[in-house]
Amino acid sequence: MNTSSDAPLVRVVIVDDHSIFRSGLKADLDASIEVVGEAHDVESAVQVVTATAPDVVLLDVHLPGGAAGSAGSGAAASAAHGEAAPSGGAEVIRLAAPLVPGTRFLALSVSDSAEDVVGVIRAGARGYITKGSSGIDVSRAVHAVAGGDAVFSPRLAGFVLDAFGVVSGEVAATDEELDRLSVREQEVMRLIARGYAYKEVASDLFISPKTVETHVSAVLRKLQLSSRHELTAWATARKLL
């Protein structure tokens, strides 16, 4: 596929229980992404991730194996008591992340349920996108997460904001803070903080992606923030979303 020659190489492990999906995704990723390993269940995922220490793990939410896949009657009992069954993807993160502190996890799943989204984010995932995303979108998400940003498909960002808004130390936005931003910068800030891609913001506001990028740089500079992830946290804490 088409790729940017100046994009940094990102080492990735793909975790999904369907080999056809893994093969298709691997072929569709940007050439600046190197797939250094694959896994199909919780146990193999932990083994491959800890052995290769990739920059990013592309991780399905529902995986066989582990506590989620072998809980049996225990899982049924939890469901009977209204408790959520454990997520295989979340279990991989909890087991592997402490062993590879430099690795970031990006959930890539067919599910768009709030329970699944919030579950893997609580476990430590840096983002969540759906399998309907194009190879280009997935590649961009991988680079963004590798660079320290949080990435969410636009329709999923609300789940995360709702789940974490209260516990993130909410404070009201001050007039002084917002006065630093122009009206257009405030519009861009809200959309970017919700997880929209530059092209989506550009389409919504009828401006070019380059202009969006310029506004985002200005917003981060004026608010003394360093990434989109910090911007999302800032906006959420101030109830701007």
Secondary structure, 3 states (H helix, E strand, C coil): CCCCCCCCCEEEEEECCCHHHHHHHHHHCCCCEEEEEEECCHHHHHHHHHHHCCCEEEECCCCCCHHHHHCCHHHHHHHHCCCCCCCHHHHHHHHHHHHCCCCEEEEEECCCCHHHHHHHHHHCCCEEEECCCCHHHHHHHHHHHHCCCCEECHHHHHHHHHHHCCCCCCCCCCHHHHHCCCHHHHHHHHHHHCCCCHHHHHHHHCCCHHHHHHHHHHHHHHCCCCCHHHHHHHHHHCCCC
